[in-house]
């Protein structure tokens, strides 16, 4: 996924409603210094300097979705206790809908206390209930899901085997989601994956996959056999096995297999990385992103998450910046139309004068560069509308373009005179001009003013057309002819 596509995805996140069903926990972090040994026993003494409470388990999935910009509803059973109330308040502060969180006075809200010194975890203390939820609580969750399911674009199931996700509840989730055409993404646990039958995608780690398939994984052949077994058990469309330093492997029901290598990083804490993967996959699939592309995006997010201590969230800005590292500044200039419209509107509100031009720009040459440099002088920002490959073929024939749209976009974005590049698929840029409302429209001097698409629109709100002469003898056609003459 390119930076511009990630920006568009996260722009759409605000419209996504996600339901998270699973085991909620409260993660307590006690940070301190360990500089002495207790005189009472041979153990470290930790002087606590900071305390922090974070949602854990399914709560970390919720936190990640909220950080990505989604509208999130939590569905679970917690205790009627102080920890449960604190969890509700933490979610409410982030705008999470907690109407699907039911209290049970006979249960204890799961709480994990971690003691850390020098960013290293020294000990963890667990206080929780692991028994299955009561029939009454189970019925309440099933009723809530049946009543509200049609509101959501994705359901995420986060199973920590703490008793919330009973077989009946899991069956109700997949059945209801199937009726409404909603993808269900599951972070599974245990040895019986048949209980997740009907889910869209499962995300076990390697050890979990070994346990559930009853196949030790020591090489690629073992991995393939384990994946086939788990797909057969669950009937899922896909299985994403996370493999720590070996990356991720995606197996689809149709036999496709995609391996995604990890990015080398200094790992501080893998706690919650699986929750980040689940959240990003859910968002991507709810927006119609293909499995392989969604998995690659979640791999980027997981790489960021493991650089943080504890159950942490990953933001769209962090993911977009990581994706953009490959092309540095040029990548940051390439935008999809939906994202660019907002950027340009903000700049126009600041009084910036926006210049627009468009073209195929196949085989960039000095004539193109001088044309664009001149266009930039007419305002404060130059937006270049670039014809897509399909558009170029319709305009110039099946043998063009010689350079694909992604490469052309990066070459043009590397020019200082170009502020933004946006690819459009139509034969003319009229829809793009209507959306951006530039003040200056620039075309080549070989055009007559009345033949310039968008001129009347720009002039209707006070803008103007500028025609710029091309450099004689400099054209893509001339370059092609010269190559054929010399090398044929």
C-alpha positions as CSV (number, residue, x, y, z in Angstrom):
1,X,0.0,0.0,0.0
2,X,1.3,3.4,-0.9
3,X,1.2,6.4,1.3
4,X,-1.7,8.1,-0.6
5,X,-3.8,5.0,-0.3
6,X,-3.2,4.7,3.4
7,X,-4.2,8.4,3.8
8,X,-7.4,7.7,2.0
9,X,-8.1,4.6,4.1
10,X,-7.6,6.5,7.4
11,X,-9.8,9.3,6.1
12,X,-12.6,6.8,5.7
13,X,-12.0,5.4,9.2
14,X,-14.2,8.1,10.7
15,X,-17.2,6.5,9.0
16,X,-16.5,2.9,10.1
17,X,-18.4,1.5,13.0
18,X,-16.7,-1.5,14.6
19,X,-18.0,-4.0,17.2
20,X,-15.5,-5.6,19.4
21,X,-16.6,-8.7,21.4
22,X,-14.2,-10.4,23.8
23,X,-12.5,-10.5,27.1
24,X,-11.9,-7.1,28.6
25,X,-9.1,-6.4,31.0
26,X,-7.5,-3.6,33.0
27,X,-3.8,-3.3,32.6
28,X,-2.1,-1.6,35.5
29,X,1.5,-0.4,35.0
30,X,3.8,0.5,37.9
31,X,7.0,2.2,36.8
32,X,9.9,2.6,39.0
33,X,13.6,2.2,39.8
34,X,15.3,-0.9,41.1
35,X,18.5,0.1,42.7
36,X,18.7,-2.0,45.9
37,X,18.0,-5.4,47.4
38,X,15.5,-6.0,50.2
39,X,17.1,-6.8,53.6
40,X,14.1,-9.1,54.2
41,X,14.7,-11.5,51.2
42,X,17.0,-11.7,48.1
43,X,14.6,-9.7,45.9
44,X,14.8,-6.3,44.2
45,X,13.1,-3.3,45.9
46,X,11.3,-1.1,43.3
47,X,10.6,2.5,44.2
48,X,7.4,3.3,42.2
49,X,7.6,6.6,40.5
50,X,4.6,6.4,38.1
51,X,1.3,4.5,37.8
52,X,-0.8,4.1,34.7
53,X,-4.1,2.3,33.9
54,X,-4.8,1.1,30.3
55,X,-7.5,-1.1,28.8
56,X,-6.1,-4.5,28.0
57,X,-7.2,-7.7,26.2
58,X,-10.1,-6.8,23.9
59,X,-9.8,-3.3,25.4
60,X,-6.5,-2.8,23.7
61,X,-8.2,-3.7,20.4
62,X,-10.8,-1.1,21.1
63,X,-8.2,1.5,22.0
64,X,-6.3,0.8,18.7
65,X,-9.5,1.2,16.7
66,X,-10.3,4.5,18.4
67,X,-6.8,5.7,17.8
68,X,-7.2,4.8,14.1
69,X,-10.3,7.0,14.0
70,X,-13.1,4.4,14.0
71,X,-16.4,4.5,15.9
72,X,-16.2,1.6,18.3
73,X,-18.7,-0.3,20.4
74,X,-17.6,-2.6,23.2
75,X,-19.5,-5.9,23.9
76,X,-18.5,-7.9,26.9
77,X,-19.2,-9.0,30.5
78,X,-17.2,-7.4,33.3
79,X,-17.5,-7.4,37.1
80,X,-19.7,-4.9,39.1
81,X,-16.5,-3.7,40.7
82,X,-14.2,-0.7,40.9
83,X,-12.1,-2.1,38.0
84,X,-15.1,-2.5,35.8
85,X,-16.2,1.1,36.5
86,X,-12.7,2.3,35.7
87,X,-12.7,0.5,32.4
88,X,-16.1,2.1,31.4
89,X,-14.7,5.5,32.2
90,X,-11.5,4.9,30.2
91,X,-13.6,4.0,27.2
92,X,-16.1,6.8,27.6
93,X,-13.3,9.3,27.7
94,X,-12.3,8.0,24.2
95,X,-15.8,8.2,22.8
96,X,-16.3,4.4,22.9
97,X,-19.9,3.1,23.1
98,X,-20.1,1.0,26.2
99,X,-23.8,0.1,26.0
100,X,-22.8,-3.5,25.2
101,X,-20.8,-4.0,28.4
102,X,-22.8,-5.9,31.0
103,X,-21.9,-6.1,34.6
104,X,-22.1,-9.3,36.6
105,X,-21.7,-9.1,40.4
106,X,-20.4,-12.6,40.6
107,X,-17.5,-11.9,38.3
108,X,-14.2,-10.1,38.8
109,X,-13.0,-7.7,36.2
110,X,-9.7,-9.0,34.9
111,X,-6.8,-6.9,36.1
112,X,-3.1,-7.5,35.3
113,X,-0.6,-5.5,37.3
114,X,2.9,-5.2,35.7
115,X,5.9,-3.9,37.7
116,X,8.6,-2.3,35.4
117,X,12.0,-0.9,36.1
118,X,14.3,0.4,33.4
119,X,11.6,-0.5,30.8
120,X,11.9,-4.2,31.8
121,X,9.0,-6.1,33.3
122,X,9.9,-7.6,36.6
123,X,6.7,-9.3,37.6
124,X,3.1,-9.6,36.6
125,X,0.2,-10.1,39.0
126,X,-3.2,-11.4,37.6
127,X,-6.6,-11.1,39.3
128,X,-9.4,-12.5,37.2
129,X,-12.3,-14.8,36.6
130,X,-11.9,-17.6,34.0
131,X,-15.2,-19.4,34.3
132,X,-17.7,-19.1,31.5
133,X,-20.2,-16.3,31.8
134,X,-23.6,-17.1,33.2
135,X,-26.5,-18.1,30.8
136,X,-28.2,-14.7,31.6
137,X,-25.1,-12.8,30.6
138,X,-24.7,-14.9,27.5
139,X,-28.3,-14.2,26.5
140,X,-27.8,-10.4,27.1
141,X,-24.7,-10.4,24.8
142,X,-26.5,-12.4,22.0
143,X,-29.5,-10.1,22.2
144,X,-27.4,-7.0,22.0
145,X,-25.5,-8.4,18.9
146,X,-28.7,-9.4,17.1
147,X,-30.3,-6.0,17.8
148,X,-27.3,-3.9,16.8
149,X,-25.4,-5.9,14.2
150,X,-26.7,-4.1,11.1
151,X,-25.1,-0.9,12.4
152,X,-21.5,-2.2,12.0
153,X,-19.1,-2.7,9.1
154,X,-16.9,-5.2,10.9
155,X,-16.9,-7.4,14.0
156,X,-13.7,-8.1,15.8
157,X,-13.5,-11.0,18.2
158,X,-10.7,-10.9,20.8
159,X,-10.5,-14.2,22.7
160,X,-8.3,-14.5,25.8
161,X,-10.1,-17.6,27.2
162,X,-11.5,-15.7,30.2
163,X,-15.0,-17.1,29.7
164,X,-16.8,-14.4,27.7
165,X,-16.7,-16.1,24.3
166,X,-18.8,-19.1,24.9
167,X,-19.6,-21.5,22.0
168,X,-23.1,-20.2,21.8
169,X,-22.0,-16.6,21.7
170,X,-19.4,-17.3,19.0
171,X,-22.0,-19.1,16.9
172,X,-24.4,-16.2,17.3
173,X,-21.7,-13.7,16.2
174,X,-20.8,-15.5,13.0
175,X,-24.4,-16.4,12.1
176,X,-25.6,-12.8,12.6
177,X,-22.6,-11.3,10.8
178,X,-23.2,-13.7,7.8
179,X,-26.8,-12.6,7.6
180,X,-25.8,-8.9,7.3
181,X,-22.7,-9.5,5.2
182,X,-20.3,-8.2,7.8
183,X,-16.7,-9.6,8.0
184,X,-15.7,-11.2,11.3
185,X,-12.0,-11.1,12.3
186,X,-10.9,-13.3,15.2
187,X,-7.8,-13.3,17.4
188,X,-8.2,-17.0,18.5
189,X,-6.9,-18.9,21.5
190,X,-7.0,-22.6,22.6
191,X,-6.8,-25.9,20.8
192,X,-10.3,-26.0,19.3
193,X,-10.7,-23.6,16.4
194,X,-13.9,-25.3,15.3
195,X,-15.6,-22.9,17.7
196,X,-14.7,-20.1,15.4
197,X,-16.3,-21.7,12.4
198,X,-17.9,-19.1,10.1
199,X,-15.4,-16.4,10.8
200,X,-13.9,-14.5,7.9
201,X,-10.3,-14.3,9.0
202,X,-8.3,-15.7,12.0
203,X,-5.0,-14.3,13.3
204,X,-3.1,-16.8,15.5
205,X,0.6,-16.6,16.2
206,X,2.8,-19.5,15.3
207,X,2.6,-21.2,18.7
208,X,-1.2,-20.9,18.8
209,X,-1.4,-22.3,15.3
210,X,0.8,-25.3,16.3
211,X,-1.4,-26.0,19.3
212,X,-4.7,-25.8,17.4
213,X,-3.5,-27.8,14.3
214,X,-1.5,-30.2,16.5
215,X,1.4,-29.9,14.0
216,X,4.8,-28.7,15.2
217,X,6.0,-25.9,12.8
218,X,9.7,-26.1,12.0
219,X,9.7,-25.3,8.3
220,X,7.5,-23.9,5.4
221,X,6.0,-27.3,4.7
222,X,4.8,-27.7,8.3
223,X,3.4,-24.2,8.2
224,X,1.5,-25.0,5.0
225,X,0.1,-28.2,6.5
226,X,-0.9,-26.4,9.7
227,X,-2.6,-23.6,7.8
228,X,-4.6,-26.1,5.6
229,X,-5.7,-27.9,8.8
230,X,-7.0,-24.7,10.5
231,X,-8.7,-23.5,7.3
232,X,-10.5,-26.8,7.1
233,X,-11.5,-26.7,10.8
234,X,-12.9,-23.2,10.6
235,X,-14.1,-22.8,7.0
236,X,-12.6,-19.3,7.1
237,X,-11.7,-17.3,4.0
238,X,-8.2,-16.6,5.3
239,X,-5.7,-17.3,8.0
240,X,-2.9,-14.9,9.0
241,X,-0.2,-16.5,11.1
242,X,2.1,-14.0,12.8
243,X,5.6,-15.4,13.1
244,X,7.6,-12.8,15.2
245,X,10.9,-12.0,13.5
246,X,9.9,-14.2,10.5
247,X,7.0,-11.8,9.6
248,X,3.5,-13.0,8.7
249,X,2.1,-15.6,6.4
250,X,-1.3,-15.2,4.9
251,X,-3.2,-18.4,3.6
252,X,-6.4,-18.0,1.7
253,X,-9.1,-20.6,1.1
254,X,-8.5,-20.6,-2.6
255,X,-4.9,-21.7,-2.1
256,X,-3.1,-18.4,-2.4
257,X,-0.2,-18.0,0.1
258,X,1.5,-14.7,0.7
259,X,4.6,-14.2,3.0
260,X,5.2,-10.8,4.4
261,X,8.6,-10.2,5.9
262,X,9.0,-8.2,9.1
263,X,10.9,-4.9,9.2
264,X,14.1,-5.0,11.3
265,X,13.4,-3.0,14.5
266,X,14.6,-2.8,18.1
267,X,11.9,-4.6,20.0
268,X,10.9,-3.2,23.4
269,X,7.7,-5.2,24.1
270,X,5.5,-7.5,22.0
271,X,2.6,-7.1,24.5
272,X,-0.5,-6.1,22.5
273,X,1.1,-6.3,19.1
274,X,-1.6,-8.9,18.1
275,X,-4.3,-6.5,19.2
276,X,-2.8,-3.9,16.8
277,X,-2.8,-6.4,14.0
278,X,-6.5,-7.3,14.7
279,X,-7.6,-3.6,14.7
280,X,-5.8,-2.7,11.5
281,X,-7.0,-5.8,9.7
282,X,-10.6,-5.0,10.8
283,X,-10.4,-1.4,9.6
284,X,-8.8,-2.4,6.2
285,X,-11.3,-5.2,5.5
286,X,-14.3,-3.0,6.5
287,X,-13.1,-0.6,3.8
288,X,-12.9,-3.2,1.1
289,X,-9.1,-3.7,1.1
290,X,-8.0,-7.1,-0.2
291,X,-6.7,-9.6,2.4
292,X,-3.0,-9.4,1.2
293,X,-2.9,-5.6,1.3
294,X,-4.7,-5.5,4.7
295,X,-2.1,-8.0,6.0
296,X,0.8,-5.9,4.8
297,X,-0.7,-2.8,6.4
298,X,-1.2,-4.6,9.7
299,X,2.5,-5.8,9.5
300,X,3.6,-2.1,9.3
301,X,1.4,-1.3,12.3
302,X,2.7,-4.3,14.4
303,X,6.3,-3.2,13.7
304,X,5.5,0.2,15.2
305,X,3.7,-1.3,18.2
306,X,6.6,-3.5,19.3
307,X,8.8,-0.5,19.7
308,X,6.5,0.7,22.5
309,X,6.3,-0.6,26.1
310,X,3.1,-2.3,27.2
311,X,-0.3,-2.4,25.6
312,X,0.0,0.6,23.3
313,X,-1.8,2.1,20.3
314,X,-0.6,3.0,16.9
315,X,-1.8,6.1,15.1
316,X,-2.6,6.8,11.4
317,X,0.2,9.3,11.3
318,X,2.8,6.8,12.5
319,X,1.7,4.2,9.9
320,X,1.6,6.7,7.1
321,X,5.0,8.0,8.0
322,X,6.4,4.5,8.1
323,X,4.9,3.7,4.7
324,X,6.3,6.9,3.2
325,X,9.9,6.3,4.3
326,X,10.7,4.5,1.0
327,X,10.3,7.7,-1.0
328,X,10.8,10.4,1.6
329,X,9.4,13.8,0.4
330,X,8.1,12.7,-3.0
331,X,5.8,10.1,-1.4
332,X,4.4,12.8,0.9
333,X,3.3,14.9,-2.1
334,X,1.3,12.2,-3.9
335,X,-2.3,12.2,-2.7
336,X,-5.6,10.6,-3.6
337,X,-8.3,13.1,-4.5
338,X,-10.4,12.6,-1.4
339,X,-7.4,13.6,0.8
340,X,-6.1,16.3,-1.4
341,X,-9.5,18.1,-1.5
342,X,-9.3,18.7,2.3
343,X,-5.6,19.8,2.1
344,X,-6.3,22.3,-0.6
345,X,-9.4,23.7,1.1
346,X,-7.3,24.4,4.2
347,X,-4.6,26.1,2.1
348,X,-7.2,28.2,0.3
349,X,-8.7,29.3,3.7
350,X,-5.2,30.6,4.5
351,X,-5.3,32.8,1.4
352,X,-3.1,30.6,-0.7
353,X,-3.5,30.8,-4.5
354,X,-3.7,27.3,-6.0
355,X,-2.5,26.6,-9.5
356,X,-3.6,23.5,-11.4
357,X,-2.3,21.8,-14.5
358,X,-2.6,18.3,-15.9
359,X,-1.1,15.9,-18.4
360,X,0.4,12.4,-19.1
361,X,4.1,13.4,-18.5
362,X,5.3,10.2,-20.0
363,X,9.2,10.2,-20.3
364,X,9.8,13.4,-18.3
365,X,12.0,15.8,-20.2
366,X,13.4,19.4,-20.0
367,X,10.3,20.8,-21.7
368,X,8.1,19.3,-19.1
369,X,10.2,20.7,-16.3
370,X,10.4,24.2,-17.7
371,X,6.6,24.2,-18.2
372,X,6.0,23.1,-14.6
373,X,8.5,25.7,-13.3
374,X,6.6,28.4,-15.1
375,X,3.2,27.2,-14.0
376,X,4.4,27.4,-10.3
377,X,5.1,31.1,-10.7
378,X,1.4,31.9,-11.1
379,X,0.5,31.1,-7.5
380,X,1.5,29.7,-4.1
381,X,0.8,26.0,-4.7
382,X,1.1,23.9,-7.9
383,X,-1.2,20.8,-8.1
384,X,-0.5,18.4,-11.0
385,X,-3.3,16.2,-12.2
386,X,-1.6,13.1,-13.7
387,X,-3.5,10.9,-16.2
388,X,-3.6,7.2,-15.0
389,X,-2.2,4.4,-17.2
390,X,-5.7,3.5,-18.4
391,X,-6.4,7.2,-19.3
392,X,-3.1,7.5,-21.2
393,X,-3.9,4.3,-23.2
394,X,-7.3,5.7,-24.2
395,X,-5.7,9.0,-25.2
396,X,-2.5,7.9,-26.9
397,X,-2.9,4.3,-27.8
398,X,-2.2,0.8,-26.3
399,X,1.6,1.2,-26.5
400,X,1.5,4.1,-24.0
401,X,2.4,5.0,-21.4
402,X,6.1,3.9,-21.4
403,X,6.3,4.6,-17.7
404,X,3.6,3.5,-15.2
405,X,1.6,5.9,-13.2
406,X,3.3,5.2,-9.9
407,X,6.7,5.9,-11.3
408,X,5.6,9.0,-13.2
409,X,4.0,10.3,-10.0
410,X,7.2,9.8,-7.9
411,X,9.4,11.4,-10.6
412,X,7.1,14.5,-10.8
413,X,6.7,14.7,-7.1
414,X,10.5,15.0,-6.7
415,X,10.4,18.3,-8.5
416,X,10.6,21.3,-6.2
417,X,8.1,23.3,-8.3
418,X,5.4,20.6,-7.8
419,X,3.6,20.7,-4.5
420,X,1.1,17.9,-5.0
421,X,0.4,15.1,-7.5
422,X,-2.9,13.4,-7.9
423,X,-3.7,10.6,-10.4
424,X,-7.1,10.7,-12.2
425,X,-8.6,8.1,-14.3
426,X,-11.0,10.1,-16.5
427,X,-10.1,11.4,-20.0
428,X,-10.3,15.0,-18.8
429,X,-9.6,16.5,-15.4
430,X,-12.9,18.3,-15.2
431,X,-14.1,16.4,-12.1
432,X,-10.8,17.1,-10.4
433,X,-11.0,20.8,-11.2
434,X,-14.5,20.9,-9.8
435,X,-13.4,19.3,-6.6
436,X,-10.2,21.4,-6.1
437,X,-11.4,24.8,-7.4
438,X,-8.0,26.2,-8.4
439,X,-7.5,29.9,-8.9
440,X,-5.2,29.5,-11.9
441,X,-5.6,26.8,-14.6
442,X,-2.5,26.3,-16.7
443,X,-2.2,24.5,-20.1
444,X,0.3,24.4,-23.0
445,X,0.5,27.2,-25.5
446,X,-0.7,24.8,-28.3
447,X,-4.2,25.0,-26.9
448,X,-6.8,27.6,-27.8
449,X,-8.4,29.1,-24.7
450,X,-11.9,27.9,-25.7
451,X,-10.6,24.3,-26.0
452,X,-9.2,24.1,-22.4
453,X,-11.3,21.8,-20.2
454,X,-12.3,23.6,-17.0
455,X,-11.6,27.2,-18.2
456,X,-15.2,28.3,-18.0
457,X,-15.6,26.8,-14.5
458,X,-12.4,28.5,-13.2
459,X,-13.3,31.9,-14.7
460,X,-16.9,31.6,-13.3
461,X,-15.6,32.1,-9.7
462,X,-13.0,34.7,-10.6
463,X,-10.0,32.5,-11.6
464,X,-8.0,32.7,-14.8
465,X,-6.4,30.6,-17.5
466,X,-2.7,30.8,-18.3
467,X,-1.2,29.3,-21.5
468,X,2.5,28.4,-21.3
469,X,4.6,27.8,-24.5
470,X,6.5,24.5,-24.6
471,X,10.2,24.4,-25.5
472,X,10.6,23.7,-29.2
473,X,11.7,20.2,-30.1
474,X,11.2,18.8,-26.6
475,X,8.5,16.1,-26.6
476,X,8.0,12.5,-25.6
477,X,7.3,11.6,-29.2
478,X,10.6,13.1,-30.4
479,X,12.4,11.1,-27.7
480,X,10.7,7.9,-28.8
481,X,11.5,8.6,-32.5
482,X,15.2,9.3,-31.7
483,X,15.5,6.0,-29.7
484,X,13.9,4.0,-32.6
485,X,16.2,5.8,-35.1
486,X,19.4,5.0,-33.2
487,X,18.6,1.5,-31.9
488,X,16.4,-0.1,-34.5
